[in-house]
Amino acid sequence: MTKPFLTVSELAAVLNVHRNTIDNWVKSGAIPKGTYVEVPHGRTSTLRFDHDAVIKALANTEKPTEVNN
């Protein structure tokens, strides 16, 4: 069975960080493009993350900085 992709909020909860931290990690490349998809949502889009791919990517990079907002 394939695991569903996670929203920003769901991934943040799993990783125990703020959702802004996930956004910052995406922008910085700590969470690379191959680990998520953009889903159209009205005039914008929303991201959905492959949990296992994100965990693997983060394990292979220098620890990203968490943002507390």
Kinemage of the C-alpha trace (Angstrom):
@kinemage 1
@onewidth
@group {chain A} dominant
@subgroup {mainchain}
@vectorlist {calphas} color= white
{ca met a 1} P 0.000 0.000 0.000
{ca thr a 2} L 1.296 3.451 -0.934
{ca lys a 3} L 1.490 6.027 1.835
{ca pro a 4} L -0.393 9.253 1.132
{ca phe a 5} L 1.581 12.417 0.594
{ca leu a 6} L 1.641 14.780 3.583
{ca thr a 7} L 0.634 18.432 3.743
{ca val a 8} L 3.025 21.055 5.104
{ca ser a 9} L 1.238 20.976 8.473
{ca glu a 10} L 1.266 17.169 8.643
{ca leu a 11} L 4.969 16.998 7.784
{ca ala a 12} L 5.742 19.706 10.350
{ca ala a 13} L 3.891 17.704 13.016
{ca val a 14} L 5.759 14.511 12.122
{ca leu a 15} L 9.120 16.317 12.275
{ca asn a 16} L 8.103 18.322 15.372
{ca val a 17} L 8.890 21.693 13.767
{ca his a 18} L 6.816 24.743 12.849
{ca arg a 19} L 5.205 24.786 9.394
{ca asn a 20} L 7.299 27.893 8.560
{ca thr a 21} L 10.382 25.740 9.046
{ca ile a 22} L 9.142 23.363 6.340
{ca asp a 23} L 8.602 26.331 3.998
{ca asn a 24} L 12.121 27.590 4.723
{ca trp a 25} L 13.649 24.152 4.150
{ca val a 26} L 11.875 23.935 0.785
{ca lys a 27} L 13.109 27.411 -0.214
{ca ser a 28} L 16.679 26.622 0.851
{ca gly a 29} L 16.734 23.244 -0.896
{ca ala a 30} L 17.130 21.235 2.322
{ca ile a 31} L 13.938 19.500 1.205
{ca pro a 32} L 14.664 18.965 -2.520
{ca lys a 33} L 12.108 19.163 -5.339
{ca gly a 34} L 12.055 15.421 -5.924
{ca thr a 35} L 10.524 14.849 -2.489
{ca tyr a 36} L 7.285 16.766 -3.039
{ca val a 37} L 4.709 17.650 -5.660
{ca glu a 38} L 2.834 20.874 -6.261
{ca val a 39} L -0.922 20.433 -6.367
{ca pro a 40} L -3.010 23.206 -7.994
{ca his a 41} L -5.278 24.881 -5.467
{ca gly a 42} L -7.306 27.767 -6.879
{ca arg a 43} L -4.977 30.515 -8.096
{ca thr a 44} L -2.057 29.080 -6.142
{ca ser a 45} L -0.692 25.649 -5.457
{ca thr a 46} L -0.030 23.625 -2.342
{ca leu a 47} L 2.763 21.164 -1.635
{ca arg a 48} L 2.434 17.487 -0.761
{ca phe a 49} L 5.454 15.646 0.616
{ca asp a 50} L 6.651 12.058 0.301
{ca his a 51} L 7.463 11.316 3.956
{ca asp a 52} L 10.135 8.687 3.315
{ca ala a 53} L 11.882 10.764 0.638
{ca val a 54} L 11.943 13.844 2.874
{ca ile a 55} L 13.391 11.886 5.808
{ca lys a 56} L 16.074 10.413 3.556
{ca ala a 57} L 16.921 13.826 2.079
{ca leu a 58} L 17.181 15.467 5.495
{ca ala a 59} L 19.371 12.628 6.778
{ca asn a 60} L 21.771 13.202 3.879
{ca thr a 61} L 22.181 16.942 4.444
{ca glu a 62} L 23.646 19.114 7.115
{ca lys a 63} L 20.999 19.681 9.785
{ca pro a 64} L 18.776 22.527 8.580
{ca thr a 65} L 18.050 25.373 10.956
{ca glu a 66} L 14.640 25.405 12.618
{ca val a 67} L 12.672 28.635 12.611
{ca asn a 68} L 10.548 29.452 15.644
{ca asn a 69} L 7.715 31.787 14.727
